[in-house]
Amino acid sequence: MTTSLLPGPLVDDTWLAAHLDDPRLVVLDATALLPSPREDGDHRSASGHGTWTERHLPGSRHADLTGDLSDHEAPYHFAVPSPEALAAALARLGVGEDSEVVSYDSGGGIWAARLWWMLRAIGVPAAVLDGGLEAWEAAGRPLASGDDTDPATAARAGLSVVASADAAGAPGPVPAVRPVTPVVRPDLWAGIEDVAAISRGERPGTLVCALPSGGYDGSAPTRYSRRGHIPASRSLPGRGLLDASGHVLPADELAARVGAVLDTDDSPVVLYCGGGISAAGAALALTLLGRTDVSVYDGSLEEWSKDPARPLELGNQGTRAPHAG
């Protein structure tokens, strides 16, 4: 069995800089744009391709979680594609049977964690760059700009190719690879009926909402049709598991933050948020703490809130000391 290149689910800029030229490694920028809602129902999202074009890690490619890496037939945004569709999309980014992936973003790490979770769910070795683009830049490491995407390909994808006066470090043509044969982990995803059964107490498990506290208690505007959280769920904001610089909290602080919400016997854990993005950030944190009983509800509140028969609660009832974040 080949030893994995990656040391674990999280790598720092020093490790990545030392391995950036390894032919087994593919670096993917998972940045997407999702502004805060101005009012209830204000759902605006867009590809982060333009942001990647302006500045990115040398040799990286943009993994579009609003485009190729999303199932557009699903009734909610950012839906995970089928394993076969995901493997095909990854092959177009140069991720093949023998590849390992480091994902990063410029949005606080949750998009990179989402991609990491998707890859993990089909057996692709993957890790997240701790602190993302900002940590890389703060360490004084080089950035690249520009896009070598073929204009015809870009047009078909709805992308605008931005010319760069200095495209040093821009990725070369995507190499032909043998697509990944998915090794599917269905235990990493939860569906709406799984969540409903846990909420009603008909199935063991603990629901955890990874939205900021205002999204959990309903005091802030929501992108979706109704405010609030799924009954019987607890609050553990995904961004509250990061420090001010966007790095994952040190292990002792992370354990204390999580331990204020979850006990070891609160198992299994199903994480959700608005669209399965912040939930993936919380899933990364729980994985770093050694938990293996975690799944993400892909449809999250966007799917749940569309059905008026699905209850939502306001306020902090039924939770244990929610953290701000």
Helices and strands as residue ranges (DSSP letters): E 10-11, H 13-19, E 25-29, E 32-33, E 46-47, H 49-54, E 61-62, H 83-92, E 100-104, H 110-120, E 126-129, H 132-138, H 151-156, G 186-188, E 189-190, H 192-199, E 206-209, H 213-217, E 233-235, G 238-241, H 251-259, E 269-272, H 278-288, E 294-297, H 300-306
